[in-house]
Amino acid sequence: EQTTNSQCLYDYRYESRSVLVIGHERQGLTEDVLLLLDDVIEIPVYGLPHAHNAATAAAIALYEYCRQHRDS
């Protein structure tokens, strides 16, 4: 999700107990959902298209979580 306070996935450190919320591919997350979140992560995109679809974004985020917690 791209917000003014989103953190880059490459710099983000997941807590071992995390919840992943995936937004709509075009509209993202609603404002009321964003207000409930502790952190918002943005996945950098280079080139076209300017965004990943929801399934790809979820897979990338889950992979990074697993990479960080592979010994847990």
Secondary structure, 3 states (H helix, E strand, C coil): CCCCCCEECCCCCCCCCCCCCCCECCCECCHHHHCCCCCCEECCCCCCCCCCCHHHHHHHHHHHHHHHCCCC
